[in-house]
């Protein structure tokens, strides 16, 4: 800490009253510095005059250090004076927090990210184990259009079970729903999602309302069913035809299973008209897809 006698001498060297305001100190030093610079070269090279200004500069620095110390002491008194005997410890803790709070936040975020990553990895491994424990998929189904699940957390499992019940030898059916309203201001947004899903997912069969059948069919995504023996029992009232860019003549691409056992068994909110089923053109299990259609056609014919 600066000695009181040294401070008094510093103010005297600058030609100021003791403890003059900092603004006056700055102004006085600036004046002396300009005066020193305006001296002739001969005068500047005088050793005694050079020493004199060096002392002025040292006095100026001493006063600035004193002023800075006053500001710091006043701040510390305001911030930590209330802690009294613990003021020093409180100051150290606060300084640590001020200097290292960003590092602390980064460390906490990093730890949280590591924990999240570990949990995600564990969850993924557990889900993979669960999938590995399941039997192979016999058929995958995508519903497109005005299909919705009822407010039931088990509705997807119920839908899969309803379709599986018609095939005693099958072990597993998987399904998903891509909702696309027919008359809605936001239909374009739903169609964008449908396009992405259509390109990224490859189910064996699609179950659709009429609007989605025509939309998906014109994308060339459906298998032509003309001549397939599995649909030989389908009358004109059940076959659904389309033209595509590659095939300008009408061909059968879908079968309407409205009012069949499938329609009655599915625990879904379904279109009022049309329940059109079609096979994806590059289905992984086309034989079982056609078996699915044939089975429900037979059930529908028996009921009719």
Secondary structure, DSSP 4 states (H G I P E B T S, - for coil): ---HHHHHHHHHHTT--TT--HHHHHHHHHHHHHHHHTS-HHHHT-HHHHHHHHHHHHHHHHHHHHHHHHHHHHHHHHHHGGGGGGHHHHHHHHHHHHHHHHHHHHHHHHHHHHHHHHHHHHHHHHHHHHHHHSPPPSEEEEEEES-EE-S-TTHHHHHHHHHHTT-TT---EEEEEEE--SS-TTHHHHHHHHHHHHHH---SEEEE-HHHHHHHHTTT-B---TT-GGGTT--TTTEEEE--SS--S-EEEEEE-TTSHHHHH--EE--SS--EEEEBTT-TTHHHHHHHHHHHHHHHHHH-
